[in-house]
Amino acid sequence: MKLLALLIGIIFLLVLIIRFKINTFVALVLTAAVTALLLGMPMQNIATSIETGIGGQLGGNYRWSLVLGGPCWADWYLIPVGGPTLSPTP
């Protein structure tokens, strides 16, 4: 069952990135949450687990990365679909 949940998670990640062109960071976080649910992790532990995983990879400064990096990817991600821009246009 765990292997099946992992396989579903990998397929879900690929579909989000390839078919729906979702930002890879957002797709990875969504996939982590879905896979955790499939594996039976309690919902109150999922956010903490994802936060700990991101923090471990970014060396504990993940909050600054999300705060400073968030507007950058949001600006890049929203413009192609006609969304608002976060930076002034020249």
HTML snippet that shows the backbone in 3Dmol.js (N, CA, C, O; Angstrom):
<script src="https://3Dmol.org/build/3Dmol-min.js"></script>
<div id="view" style="width:600px;height:400px;position:relative"></div>
<script>
const pdb = `
ATOM      1  N   MET A   1       0.818  -1.196   0.000  1.00  0.00           N
ATOM      2  CA  MET A   1       0.000   0.000   0.000  1.00  0.00           C
ATOM      3  C   MET A   1       0.866   1.266   0.000  1.00  0.00           C
ATOM      4  O   MET A   1       0.555   2.240  -0.686  1.00  0.00           O
ATOM      5  N   LYS A   2       1.953   1.242   0.775  1.00  0.00           N
ATOM      6  CA  LYS A   2       2.835   2.412   0.824  1.00  0.00           C
ATOM      7  C   LYS A   2       3.503   2.653  -0.521  1.00  0.00           C
ATOM      8  O   LYS A   2       3.664   3.798  -0.942  1.00  0.00           O
ATOM      9  N   LEU A   3       3.886   1.590  -1.186  1.00  0.00           N
ATOM     10  CA  LEU A   3       4.513   1.724  -2.493  1.00  0.00           C
ATOM     11  C   LEU A   3       3.525   2.287  -3.517  1.00  0.00           C
ATOM     12  O   LEU A   3       3.901   3.089  -4.372  1.00  0.00           O
ATOM     13  N   LEU A   4       2.274   1.869  -3.428  1.00  0.00           N
ATOM     14  CA  LEU A   4       1.244   2.389  -4.315  1.00  0.00           C
ATOM     15  C   LEU A   4       1.009   3.883  -4.070  1.00  0.00           C
ATOM     16  O   LEU A   4       0.853   4.651  -5.019  1.00  0.00           O
ATOM     17  N   ALA A   5       0.983   4.289  -2.807  1.00  0.00           N
ATOM     18  CA  ALA A   5       0.814   5.705  -2.470  1.00  0.00           C
ATOM     19  C   ALA A   5       1.978   6.527  -3.018  1.00  0.00           C
ATOM     20  O   ALA A   5       1.782   7.633  -3.521  1.00  0.00           O
ATOM     21  N   LEU A   6       3.178   5.986  -2.922  1.00  0.00           N
ATOM     22  CA  LEU A   6       4.351   6.676  -3.464  1.00  0.00           C
ATOM     23  C   LEU A   6       4.265   6.806  -4.984  1.00  0.00           C
ATOM     24  O   LEU A   6       4.582   7.859  -5.538  1.00  0.00           O
ATOM     25  N   LEU A   7       3.844   5.755  -5.648  1.00  0.00           N
ATOM     26  CA  LEU A   7       3.691   5.779  -7.100  1.00  0.00           C
ATOM     27  C   LEU A   7       2.624   6.793  -7.522  1.00  0.00           C
ATOM     28  O   LEU A   7       2.807   7.522  -8.497  1.00  0.00           O
ATOM     29  N   ILE A   8       1.523   6.835  -6.793  1.00  0.00           N
ATOM     30  CA  ILE A   8       0.469   7.816  -7.086  1.00  0.00           C
ATOM     31  C   ILE A   8       1.006   9.237  -6.884  1.00  0.00           C
ATOM     32  O   ILE A   8       0.695  10.136  -7.666  1.00  0.00           O
ATOM     33  N   GLY A   9       1.809   9.438  -5.840  1.00  0.00           N
ATOM     34  CA  GLY A   9       2.399  10.746  -5.584  1.00  0.00           C
ATOM     35  C   GLY A   9       3.324  11.188  -6.704  1.00  0.00           C
ATOM     36  O   GLY A   9       3.303  12.351  -7.106  1.00  0.00           O
ATOM     37  N   ILE A  10       4.134  10.271  -7.208  1.00  0.00           N
ATOM     38  CA  ILE A  10       5.057  10.606  -8.301  1.00  0.00           C
ATOM     39  C   ILE A  10       4.282  10.948  -9.573  1.00  0.00           C
ATOM     40  O   ILE A  10       4.616  11.908 -10.266  1.00  0.00           O
ATOM     41  N   ILE A  11       3.266  10.177  -9.872  1.00  0.00           N
ATOM     42  CA  ILE A  11       2.448  10.449 -11.056  1.00  0.00           C
ATOM     43  C   ILE A  11       1.721  11.785 -10.901  1.00  0.00           C
ATOM     44  O   ILE A  11       1.633  12.563 -11.851  1.00  0.00           O
ATOM     45  N   PHE A  12       1.201  12.048  -9.701  1.00  0.00           N
ATOM     46  CA  PHE A  12       0.521  13.311  -9.425  1.00  0.00           C
ATOM     47  C   PHE A  12       1.460  14.492  -9.634  1.00  0.00           C
ATOM     48  O   PHE A  12       1.069  15.501 -10.220  1.00  0.00           O
ATOM     49  N   LEU A  13       2.692  14.373  -9.160  1.00  0.00           N
ATOM     50  CA  LEU A  13       3.689  15.439  -9.329  1.00  0.00           C
ATOM     51  C   LEU A  13       3.974  15.688 -10.801  1.00  0.00           C
ATOM     52  O   LEU A  13       4.002  16.835 -11.246  1.00  0.00           O
ATOM     53  N   LEU A  14       4.181  14.636 -11.545  1.00  0.00           N
ATOM     54  CA  LEU A  14       4.471  14.788 -12.973  1.00  0.00           C
ATOM     55  C   LEU A  14       3.299  15.399 -13.737  1.00  0.00           C
ATOM     56  O   LEU A  14       3.499  16.222 -14.629  1.00  0.00           O
ATOM     57  N   VAL A  15       2.081  14.996 -13.387  1.00  0.00           N
ATOM     58  CA  VAL A  15       0.900  15.556 -14.052  1.00  0.00           C
ATOM     59  C   VAL A  15       0.767  17.041 -13.744  1.00  0.00           C
ATOM     60  O   VAL A  15       0.472  17.836 -14.636  1.00  0.00           O
ATOM     61  N   LEU A  16       0.982  17.419 -12.490  1.00  0.00           N
ATOM     62  CA  LEU A  16       0.891  18.839 -12.132  1.00  0.00           C
ATOM     63  C   LEU A  16       1.913  19.674 -12.894  1.00  0.00           C
ATOM     64  O   LEU A  16       1.601  20.769 -13.360  1.00  0.00           O
ATOM     65  N   ILE A  17       3.126  19.160 -13.019  1.00  0.00           N
ATOM     66  CA  ILE A  17       4.186  19.935 -13.672  1.00  0.00           C
ATOM     67  C   ILE A  17       4.051  19.916 -15.187  1.00  0.00           C
ATOM     68  O   ILE A  17       4.139  20.963 -15.828  1.00  0.00           O
ATOM     69  N   ILE A  18       3.841  18.746 -15.764  1.00  0.00           N
ATOM     70  CA  ILE A  18       3.843  18.621 -17.226  1.00  0.00           C
ATOM     71  C   ILE A  18       2.517  19.063 -17.849  1.00  0.00           C
ATOM     72  O   ILE A  18       2.503  19.857 -18.790  1.00  0.00           O
ATOM     73  N   ARG A  19       1.417  18.551 -17.326  1.00  0.00           N
ATOM     74  CA  ARG A  19       0.118  18.817 -17.943  1.00  0.00           C
ATOM     75  C   ARG A  19      -0.432  20.194 -17.575  1.00  0.00           C
ATOM     76  O   ARG A  19      -0.895  20.935 -18.442  1.00  0.00           O
ATOM     77  N   PHE A  20      -0.377  20.532 -16.278  1.00  0.00           N
ATOM     78  CA  PHE A  20      -0.992  21.777 -15.823  1.00  0.00           C
ATOM     79  C   PHE A  20      -0.006  22.926 -15.676  1.00  0.00           C
ATOM     80  O   PHE A  20      -0.404  24.044 -15.349  1.00  0.00           O
ATOM     81  N   LYS A  21       1.279  22.662 -15.913  1.00  0.00           N
ATOM     82  CA  LYS A  21       2.326  23.692 -15.876  1.00  0.00           C
ATOM     83  C   LYS A  21       2.349  24.456 -14.538  1.00  0.00           C
ATOM     84  O   LYS A  21       2.571  25.667 -14.513  1.00  0.00           O
ATOM     85  N   ILE A  22       2.119  23.742 -13.444  1.00  0.00           N
ATOM     86  CA  ILE A  22       2.177  24.333 -12.103  1.00  0.00           C
ATOM     87  C   ILE A  22       3.649  24.540 -11.749  1.00  0.00           C
ATOM     88  O   ILE A  22       4.501  23.734 -12.122  1.00  0.00           O
ATOM     89  N   ASN A  23       3.941  25.615 -11.034  1.00  0.00           N
ATOM     90  CA  ASN A  23       5.293  25.881 -10.562  1.00  0.00           C
ATOM     91  C   ASN A  23       5.795  24.651  -9.799  1.00  0.00           C
ATOM     92  O   ASN A  23       5.051  24.052  -9.022  1.00  0.00           O
ATOM     93  N   THR A  24       7.037  24.283 -10.021  1.00  0.00           N
ATOM     94  CA  THR A  24       7.549  23.034  -9.448  1.00  0.00           C
ATOM     95  C   THR A  24       7.555  23.049  -7.934  1.00  0.00           C
ATOM     96  O   THR A  24       7.300  22.015  -7.317  1.00  0.00           O
ATOM     97  N   PHE A  25       7.837  24.188  -7.309  1.00  0.00           N
ATOM     98  CA  PHE A  25       7.834  24.253  -5.845  1.00  0.00           C
ATOM     99  C   PHE A  25       6.426  24.037  -5.306  1.00  0.00           C
ATOM    100  O   PHE A  25       6.231  23.286  -4.350  1.00  0.00           O
ATOM    101  N   VAL A  26       5.454  24.690  -5.910  1.00  0.00           N
ATOM    102  CA  VAL A  26       4.066  24.545  -5.486  1.00  0.00           C
ATOM    103  C   VAL A  26       3.595  23.108  -5.720  1.00  0.00           C
ATOM    104  O   VAL A  26       2.923  22.524  -4.870  1.00  0.00           O
ATOM    105  N   ALA A  27       3.947  22.549  -6.865  1.00  0.00           N
ATOM    106  CA  ALA A  27       3.566  21.169  -7.171  1.00  0.00           C
ATOM    107  C   ALA A  27       4.183  20.196  -6.176  1.00  0.00           C
ATOM    108  O   ALA A  27       3.535  19.230  -5.775  1.00  0.00           O
ATOM    109  N   LEU A  28       5.419  20.438  -5.777  1.00  0.00           N
ATOM    110  CA  LEU A  28       6.083  19.563  -4.821  1.00  0.00           C
ATOM    111  C   LEU A  28       5.410  19.623  -3.448  1.00  0.00           C
ATOM    112  O   LEU A  28       5.237  18.594  -2.796  1.00  0.00           O
ATOM    113  N   VAL A  29       5.036  20.813  -3.012  1.00  0.00           N
ATOM    114  CA  VAL A  29       4.354  20.956  -1.719  1.00  0.00           C
ATOM    115  C   VAL A  29       2.972  20.293  -1.769  1.00  0.00           C
ATOM    116  O   VAL A  29       2.588  19.593  -0.832  1.00  0.00           O
ATOM    117  N   LEU A  30       2.229  20.509  -2.853  1.00  0.00           N
ATOM    118  CA  LEU A  30       0.923  19.859  -2.996  1.00  0.00           C
ATOM    119  C   LEU A  30       1.050  18.335  -3.024  1.00  0.00           C
ATOM    120  O   LEU A  30       0.255  17.621  -2.411  1.00  0.00           O
ATOM    121  N   THR A  31       2.056  17.857  -3.739  1.00  0.00           N
ATOM    122  CA  THR A  31       2.272  16.415  -3.824  1.00  0.00           C
ATOM    123  C   THR A  31       2.659  15.838  -2.470  1.00  0.00           C
ATOM    124  O   THR A  31       2.231  14.739  -2.118  1.00  0.00           O
ATOM    125  N   ALA A  32       3.457  16.563  -1.716  1.00  0.00           N
ATOM    126  CA  ALA A  32       3.829  16.091  -0.382  1.00  0.00           C
ATOM    127  C   ALA A  32       2.598  15.958   0.503  1.00  0.00           C
ATOM    128  O   ALA A  32       2.465  14.986   1.247  1.00  0.00           O
ATOM    129  N   ALA A  33       1.696  16.935   0.425  1.00  0.00           N
ATOM    130  CA  ALA A  33       0.480  16.885   1.231  1.00  0.00           C
ATOM    131  C   ALA A  33      -0.423  15.725   0.807  1.00  0.00           C
ATOM    132  O   ALA A  33      -0.948  15.005   1.657  1.00  0.00           O
ATOM    133  N   VAL A  34      -0.606  15.542  -0.498  1.00  0.00           N
ATOM    134  CA  VAL A  34      -1.458  14.456  -0.994  1.00  0.00           C
ATOM    135  C   VAL A  34      -0.865  13.095  -0.630  1.00  0.00           C
ATOM    136  O   VAL A  34      -1.587  12.196  -0.199  1.00  0.00           O
ATOM    137  N   THR A  35       0.430  12.946  -0.802  1.00  0.00           N
ATOM    138  CA  THR A  35       1.081  11.674  -0.481  1.00  0.00           C
ATOM    139  C   THR A  35       0.998  11.387   1.016  1.00  0.00           C
ATOM    140  O   THR A  35       0.797  10.241   1.420  1.00  0.00           O
ATOM    141  N   ALA A  36       1.150  12.417   1.833  1.00  0.00           N
ATOM    142  CA  ALA A  36       1.025  12.224   3.281  1.00  0.00           C
ATOM    143  C   ALA A  36      -0.377  11.757   3.646  1.00  0.00           C
ATOM    144  O   ALA A  36      -0.537  10.884   4.499  1.00  0.00           O
ATOM    145  N   LEU A  37      -1.393  12.330   3.007  1.00  0.00           N
ATOM    146  CA  LEU A  37      -2.767  11.885   3.255  1.00  0.00           C
ATOM    147  C   LEU A  37      -2.963  10.438   2.818  1.00  0.00           C
ATOM    148  O   LEU A  37      -3.610   9.658   3.517  1.00  0.00           O
ATOM    149  N   LEU A  38      -2.408  10.084   1.670  1.00  0.00           N
ATOM    150  CA  LEU A  38      -2.535   8.705   1.183  1.00  0.00           C
ATOM    151  C   LEU A  38      -1.841   7.709   2.108  1.00  0.00           C
ATOM    152  O   LEU A  38      -2.276   6.565   2.236  1.00  0.00           O
ATOM    153  N   LEU A  39      -0.766   8.146   2.749  1.00  0.00           N
ATOM    154  CA  LEU A  39      -0.040   7.268   3.654  1.00  0.00           C
ATOM    155  C   LEU A  39      -0.659   7.217   5.047  1.00  0.00           C
ATOM    156  O   LEU A  39      -0.195   6.465   5.905  1.00  0.00           O
ATOM    157  N   GLY A  40      -1.696   8.007   5.276  1.00  0.00           N
ATOM    158  CA  GLY A  40      -2.404   7.957   6.545  1.00  0.00           C
ATOM    159  C   GLY A  40      -1.862   8.870   7.624  1.00  0.00           C
ATOM    160  O   GLY A  40      -2.157   8.666   8.802  1.00  0.00           O
ATOM    161  N   MET A  41      -1.082   9.865   7.260  1.00  0.00           N
ATOM    162  CA  MET A  41      -0.556  10.805   8.250  1.00  0.00           C
ATOM    163  C   MET A  41      -1.693  11.703   8.731  1.00  0.00           C
ATOM    164  O   MET A  41      -2.497  12.166   7.922  1.00  0.00           O
ATOM    165  N   PRO A  42      -1.771  11.953  10.039  1.00  0.00           N
ATOM    166  CA  PRO A  42      -2.815  12.858  10.541  1.00  0.00           C
ATOM    167  C   PRO A  42      -2.664  14.264   9.936  1.00  0.00           C
ATOM    168  O   PRO A  42      -1.552  14.756   9.748  1.00  0.00           O
ATOM    169  N   MET A  43      -3.797  14.889   9.639  1.00  0.00           N
ATOM    170  CA  MET A  43      -3.770  16.184   8.956  1.00  0.00           C
ATOM    171  C   MET A  43      -3.032  17.257   9.745  1.00  0.00           C
ATOM    172  O   MET A  43      -2.404  18.131   9.146  1.00  0.00           O
ATOM    173  N   GLN A  44      -3.091  17.213  11.075  1.00  0.00           N
ATOM    174  CA  GLN A  44      -2.417  18.235  11.865  1.00  0.00           C
ATOM    175  C   GLN A  44      -0.901  18.090  11.822  1.00  0.00           C
ATOM    176  O   GLN A  44      -0.194  19.026  12.195  1.00  0.00           O
ATOM    177  N   ASN A  45      -0.383  16.959  11.384  1.00  0.00           N
ATOM    178  CA  ASN A  45       1.065  16.745  11.303  1.00  0.00           C
ATOM    179  C   ASN A  45       1.642  17.032   9.924  1.00  0.00           C
ATOM    180  O   ASN A  45       2.861  17.129   9.778  1.00  0.00           O
ATOM    181  N   ILE A  46       0.802  17.168   8.922  1.00  0.00           N
ATOM    182  CA  ILE A  46       1.285  17.315   7.545  1.00  0.00           C
ATOM    183  C   ILE A  46       2.040  18.623   7.358  1.00  0.00           C
ATOM    184  O   ILE A  46       3.147  18.618   6.819  1.00  0.00           O
ATOM    185  N   ALA A  47       1.468  19.740   7.790  1.00  0.00           N
ATOM    186  CA  ALA A  47       2.125  21.041   7.604  1.00  0.00           C
ATOM    187  C   ALA A  47       3.456  21.086   8.341  1.00  0.00           C
ATOM    188  O   ALA A  47       4.439  21.606   7.814  1.00  0.00           O
ATOM    189  N   THR A  48       3.495  20.548   9.546  1.00  0.00           N
ATOM    190  CA  THR A  48       4.742  20.534  10.316  1.00  0.00           C
ATOM    191  C   THR A  48       5.791  19.686   9.622  1.00  0.00           C
ATOM    192  O   THR A  48       6.966  20.050   9.588  1.00  0.00           O
ATOM    193  N   SER A  49       5.379  18.571   9.078  1.00  0.00           N
ATOM    194  CA  SER A  49       6.310  17.691   8.387  1.00  0.00           C
ATOM    195  C   SER A  49       6.883  18.350   7.134  1.00  0.00           C
ATOM    196  O   SER A  49       8.083  18.248   6.877  1.00  0.00           O
ATOM    197  N   ILE A  50       6.052  19.014   6.365  1.00  0.00           N
ATOM    198  CA  ILE A  50       6.517  19.708   5.164  1.00  0.00           C
ATOM    199  C   ILE A  50       7.442  20.860   5.548  1.00  0.00           C
ATOM    200  O   ILE A  50       8.477  21.072   4.915  1.00  0.00           O
ATOM    201  N   GLU A  51       7.062  21.603   6.588  1.00  0.00           N
ATOM    202  CA  GLU A  51       7.890  22.723   7.048  1.00  0.00           C
ATOM    203  C   GLU A  51       9.254  22.237   7.525  1.00  0.00           C
ATOM    204  O   GLU A  51      10.271  22.872   7.244  1.00  0.00           O
ATOM    205  N   THR A  52       9.284  21.127   8.238  1.00  0.00           N
ATOM    206  CA  THR A  52      10.551  20.567   8.709  1.00  0.00           C
ATOM    207  C   THR A  52      11.407  20.095   7.536  1.00  0.00           C
ATOM    208  O   THR A  52      12.623  20.287   7.537  1.00  0.00           O
ATOM    209  N   GLY A  53      10.784  19.489   6.553  1.00  0.00           N
ATOM    210  CA  GLY A  53      11.524  19.023   5.378  1.00  0.00           C
ATOM    211  C   GLY A  53      12.118  20.164   4.582  1.00  0.00           C
ATOM    212  O   GLY A  53      13.273  20.091   4.163  1.00  0.00           O
ATOM    213  N   ILE A  54      11.343  21.223   4.365  1.00  0.00           N
ATOM    214  CA  ILE A  54      11.855  22.382   3.634  1.00  0.00           C
ATOM    215  C   ILE A  54      12.945  23.066   4.446  1.00  0.00           C
ATOM    216  O   ILE A  54      13.969  23.473   3.898  1.00  0.00           O
ATOM    217  N   GLY A  55      12.727  23.192   5.746  1.00  0.00           N
ATOM    218  CA  GLY A  55      13.727  23.815   6.616  1.00  0.00           C
ATOM    219  C   GLY A  55      15.031  23.050   6.637  1.00  0.00           C
ATOM    220  O   GLY A  55      16.103  23.655   6.686  1.00  0.00           O
ATOM    221  N   GLY A  56      14.960  21.725   6.601  1.00  0.00           N
ATOM    222  CA  GLY A  56      16.174  20.911   6.580  1.00  0.00           C
ATOM    223  C   GLY A  56      16.958  21.087   5.295  1.00  0.00           C
ATOM    224  O   GLY A  56      18.188  21.072   5.308  1.00  0.00           O
ATOM    225  N   GLN A  57      16.258  21.252   4.191  1.00  0.00           N
ATOM    226  CA  GLN A  57      16.930  21.418   2.906  1.00  0.00           C
ATOM    227  C   GLN A  57      17.527  22.815   2.735  1.00  0.00           C
ATOM    228  O   GLN A  57      18.571  22.973   2.102  1.00  0.00           O
ATOM    229  N   LEU A  58      16.868  23.820   3.296  1.00  0.00           N
ATOM    230  CA  LEU A  58      17.335  25.191   3.127  1.00  0.00           C
ATOM    231  C   LEU A  58      18.176  25.687   4.293  1.00  0.00           C
ATOM    232  O   LEU A  58      18.524  26.867   4.348  1.00  0.00           O
ATOM    233  N   GLY A  59      18.500  24.816   5.211  1.00  0.00           N
ATOM    234  CA  GLY A  59      19.388  25.190   6.304  1.00  0.00           C
ATOM    235  C   GLY A  59      18.742  26.034   7.385  1.00  0.00           C
ATOM    236  O   GLY A  59      19.440  26.789   8.062  1.00  0.00           O
ATOM    237  N   GLY A  60      17.454  25.933   7.569  1.00  0.00           N
ATOM    238  CA  GLY A  60      16.792  26.662   8.639  1.00  0.00           C
ATOM    239  C   GLY A  60      16.361  28.065   8.269  1.00  0.00           C
ATOM    240  O   GLY A  60      15.635  28.695   9.037  1.00  0.00           O
ATOM    241  N   ASN A  61      16.776  28.574   7.134  1.00  0.00           N
ATOM    242  CA  ASN A  61      16.396  29.918   6.708  1.00  0.00           C
ATOM    243  C   ASN A  61      15.276  29.878   5.673  1.00  0.00           C
ATOM    244  O   ASN A  61      15.163  30.776   4.839  1.00  0.00           O
ATOM    245  N   TYR A  62      14.456  28.841   5.729  1.00  0.00           N
ATOM    246  CA  TYR A  62      13.418  28.659   4.726  1.00  0.00           C
ATOM    247  C   TYR A  62      12.362  29.755   4.782  1.00  0.00           C
ATOM    248  O   TYR A  62      11.780  30.101   3.754  1.00  0.00           O
ATOM    249  N   ARG A  63      12.106  30.308   5.968  1.00  0.00           N
ATOM    250  CA  ARG A  63      11.083  31.350   6.049  1.00  0.00           C
ATOM    251  C   ARG A  63      11.484  32.574   5.234  1.00  0.00           C
ATOM    252  O   ARG A  63      10.650  33.170   4.552  1.00  0.00           O
ATOM    253  N   TRP A  64      12.757  32.950   5.304  1.00  0.00           N
ATOM    254  CA  TRP A  64      13.219  34.079   4.503  1.00  0.00           C
ATOM    255  C   TRP A  64      13.172  33.739   3.025  1.00  0.00           C
ATOM    256  O   TRP A  64      12.863  34.594   2.196  1.00  0.00           O
ATOM    257  N   SER A  65      13.478  32.490   2.695  1.00  0.00           N
ATOM    258  CA  SER A  65      13.423  32.084   1.289  1.00  0.00           C
ATOM    259  C   SER A  65      12.003  32.158   0.759  1.00  0.00           C
ATOM    260  O   SER A  65      11.780  32.579  -0.377  1.00  0.00           O
ATOM    261  N   LEU A  66      11.050  31.753   1.573  1.00  0.00           N
ATOM    262  CA  LEU A  66       9.655  31.812   1.139  1.00  0.00           C
ATOM    263  C   LEU A  66       9.163  33.255   1.063  1.00  0.00           C
ATOM    264  O   LEU A  66       8.415  33.612   0.153  1.00  0.00           O
ATOM    265  N   VAL A  67       9.580  34.077   2.013  1.00  0.00           N
ATOM    266  CA  VAL A  67       9.147  35.475   2.022  1.00  0.00           C
ATOM    267  C   VAL A  67       9.772  36.238   0.860  1.00  0.00           C
ATOM    268  O   VAL A  67       9.079  36.978   0.162  1.00  0.00           O
ATOM    269  N   LEU A  68      11.072  36.064   0.649  1.00  0.00           N
ATOM    270  CA  LEU A  68      11.759  36.807  -0.410  1.00  0.00           C
ATOM    271  C   LEU A  68      11.596  36.164  -1.774  1.00  0.00           C
ATOM    272  O   LEU A  68      11.536  36.863  -2.786  1.00  0.00           O
ATOM    273  N   GLY A  69      11.523  34.855  -1.815  1.00  0.00           N
ATOM    274  CA  GLY A  69      11.389  34.166  -3.088  1.00  0.00           C
ATOM    275  C   GLY A  69       9.961  34.069  -3.574  1.00  0.00           C
ATOM    276  O   GLY A  69       9.722  33.929  -4.773  1.00  0.00           O
ATOM    277  N   GLY A  70       9.004  34.140  -2.655  1.00  0.00           N
ATOM    278  CA  GLY A  70       7.602  34.026  -3.015  1.00  0.00           C
ATOM    279  C   GLY A  70       7.143  35.063  -4.017  1.00  0.00           C
ATOM    280  O   GLY A  70       6.549  34.706  -5.033  1.00  0.00           O
ATOM    281  N   PRO A  71       7.405  36.363  -3.758  1.00  0.00           N
ATOM    282  CA  PRO A  71       6.976  37.367  -4.737  1.00  0.00           C
ATOM    283  C   PRO A  71       7.630  37.199  -6.100  1.00  0.00           C
ATOM    284  O   PRO A  71       7.032  37.542  -7.120  1.00  0.00           O
ATOM    285  N   CYS A  72       8.854  36.675  -6.129  1.00  0.00           N
ATOM    286  CA  CYS A  72       9.552  36.490  -7.411  1.00  0.00           C
ATOM    287  C   CYS A  72       8.849  35.446  -8.258  1.00  0.00           C
ATOM    288  O   CYS A  72       8.583  35.682  -9.436  1.00  0.00           O
ATOM    289  N   TRP A  73       8.540  34.280  -7.667  1.00  0.00           N
ATOM    290  CA  TRP A  73       7.892  33.244  -8.477  1.00  0.00           C
ATOM    291  C   TRP A  73       6.453  33.610  -8.744  1.00  0.00           C
ATOM    292  O   TRP A  73       5.918  33.249  -9.792  1.00  0.00           O
ATOM    293  N   ALA A  74       5.796  34.327  -7.818  1.00  0.00           N
ATOM    294  CA  ALA A  74       4.410  34.719  -8.049  1.00  0.00           C
ATOM    295  C   ALA A  74       4.323  35.680  -9.229  1.00  0.00           C
ATOM    296  O   ALA A  74       3.409  35.578 -10.048  1.00  0.00           O
ATOM    297  N   ASP A  75       5.261  36.604  -9.319  1.00  0.00           N
ATOM    298  CA  ASP A  75       5.282  37.553 -10.426  1.00  0.00           C
ATOM    299  C   ASP A  75       5.487  36.828 -11.747  1.00  0.00           C
ATOM    300  O   ASP A  75       4.826  37.129 -12.742  1.00  0.00           O
ATOM    301  N   TRP A  76       6.404  35.875 -11.748  1.00  0.00           N
ATOM    302  CA  TRP A  76       6.691  35.105 -12.964  1.00  0.00           C
ATOM    303  C   TRP A  76       5.526  34.196 -13.321  1.00  0.00           C
ATOM    304  O   TRP A  76       5.233  33.984 -14.497  1.00  0.00           O
ATOM    305  N   TYR A  77       4.864  33.660 -12.304  1.00  0.00           N
ATOM    306  CA  TYR A  77       3.820  32.661 -12.524  1.00  0.00           C
ATOM    307  C   TYR A  77       2.502  33.293 -12.962  1.00  0.00           C
ATOM    308  O   TYR A  77       1.774  32.695 -13.755  1.00  0.00           O
ATOM    309  N   LEU A  78       2.176  34.485 -12.465  1.00  0.00           N
ATOM    310  CA  LEU A  78       0.875  35.083 -12.749  1.00  0.00           C
ATOM    311  C   LEU A  78       0.823  35.851 -14.055  1.00  0.00           C
ATOM    312  O   LEU A  78      -0.247  35.972 -14.651  1.00  0.00           O
ATOM    313  N   ILE A  79       1.956  36.374 -14.519  1.00  0.00           N
ATOM    314  CA  ILE A  79       1.957  37.207 -15.720  1.00  0.00           C
ATOM    315  C   ILE A  79       1.485  36.456 -16.966  1.00  0.00           C
ATOM    316  O   ILE A  79       0.681  37.014 -17.713  1.00  0.00           O
ATOM    317  N   PRO A  80       1.941  35.204 -17.242  1.00  0.00           N
ATOM    318  CA  PRO A  80       1.499  34.547 -18.475  1.00  0.00           C
ATOM    319  C   PRO A  80      -0.006  34.305 -18.563  1.00  0.00           C
ATOM    320  O   PRO A  80      -0.536  34.193 -19.668  1.00  0.00           O
ATOM    321  N   VAL A  81      -0.704  34.222 -17.442  1.00  0.00           N
ATOM    322  CA  VAL A  81      -2.136  33.970 -17.484  1.00  0.00           C
ATOM    323  C   VAL A  81      -2.956  35.250 -17.342  1.00  0.00           C
ATOM    324  O   VAL A  81      -4.168  35.201 -17.131  1.00  0.00           O
ATOM    325  N   GLY A  82      -2.284  36.395 -17.460  1.00  0.00           N
ATOM    326  CA  GLY A  82      -2.981  37.657 -17.416  1.00  0.00           C
ATOM    327  C   GLY A  82      -3.247  38.169 -16.010  1.00  0.00           C
ATOM    328  O   GLY A  82      -4.091  39.044 -15.817  1.00  0.00           O
ATOM    329  N   GLY A  83      -2.542  37.636 -15.040  1.00  0.00           N
ATOM    330  CA  GLY A  83      -2.727  38.077 -13.661  1.00  0.00           C
ATOM    331  C   GLY A  83      -2.026  39.388 -13.401  1.00  0.00           C
ATOM    332  O   GLY A  83      -1.347  39.923 -14.278  1.00  0.00           O
ATOM    333  N   PRO A  84      -2.188  39.905 -12.203  1.00  0.00           N
ATOM    334  CA  PRO A  84      -1.565  41.184 -11.877  1.00  0.00           C
ATOM    335  C   PRO A  84      -0.055  41.051 -11.756  1.00  0.00           C
ATOM    336  O   PRO A  84       0.447  39.994 -11.373  1.00  0.00           O
ATOM    337  N   THR A  85       0.657  42.090 -12.074  1.00  0.00           N
ATOM    338  CA  THR A  85       2.103  42.082 -11.911  1.00  0.00           C
ATOM    339  C   THR A  85       2.450  42.659 -10.556  1.00  0.00           C
ATOM    340  O   THR A  85       1.767  43.555 -10.060  1.00  0.00           O
ATOM    341  N   LEU A  86       3.513  42.146  -9.956  1.00  0.00           N
ATOM    342  CA  LEU A  86       3.939  42.616  -8.655  1.00  0.00           C
ATOM    343  C   LEU A  86       5.073  43.630  -8.758  1.00  0.00           C
ATOM    344  O   LEU A  86       5.400  44.304  -7.781  1.00  0.00           O
ATOM    345  N   SER A  87       5.662  43.734  -9.922  1.00  0.00           N
ATOM    346  CA  SER A  87       6.758  44.682 -10.109  1.00  0.00           C
ATOM    347  C   SER A  87       6.344  45.684 -11.187  1.00  0.00           C
ATOM    348  O   SER A  87       5.572  45.354 -12.087  1.00  0.00           O
ATOM    349  N   PRO A  88       6.863  46.912 -11.090  1.00  0.00           N
ATOM    350  CA  PRO A  88       6.490  47.922 -12.081  1.00  0.00           C
ATOM    351  C   PRO A  88       7.028  47.563 -13.460  1.00  0.00           C
ATOM    352  O   PRO A  88       8.118  47.004 -13.582  1.00  0.00           O
ATOM    353  N   THR A  89       6.274  47.879 -14.477  1.00  0.00           N
ATOM    354  CA  THR A  89       6.738  47.617 -15.838  1.00  0.00           C
ATOM    355  C   THR A  89       7.517  48.808 -16.337  1.00  0.00           C
ATOM    356  O   THR A  89       7.180  49.947 -16.015  1.00  0.00           O
ATOM    357  N   PRO A  90       8.560  48.567 -17.121  1.00  0.00           N
ATOM    358  CA  PRO A  90       9.392  49.677 -17.610  1.00  0.00           C
ATOM    359  C   PRO A  90       8.685  50.502 -18.664  1.00  0.00           C
ATOM    360  O   PRO A  90       9.252  51.470 -19.173  1.00  0.00           O
TER     361      PRO A  90
END
`;
const viewer = $3Dmol.createViewer("view");
viewer.addModel(pdb, "pdb");
viewer.setStyle({}, {cartoon: {color: "spectrum"}});
viewer.zoomTo();
viewer.render();
</script>
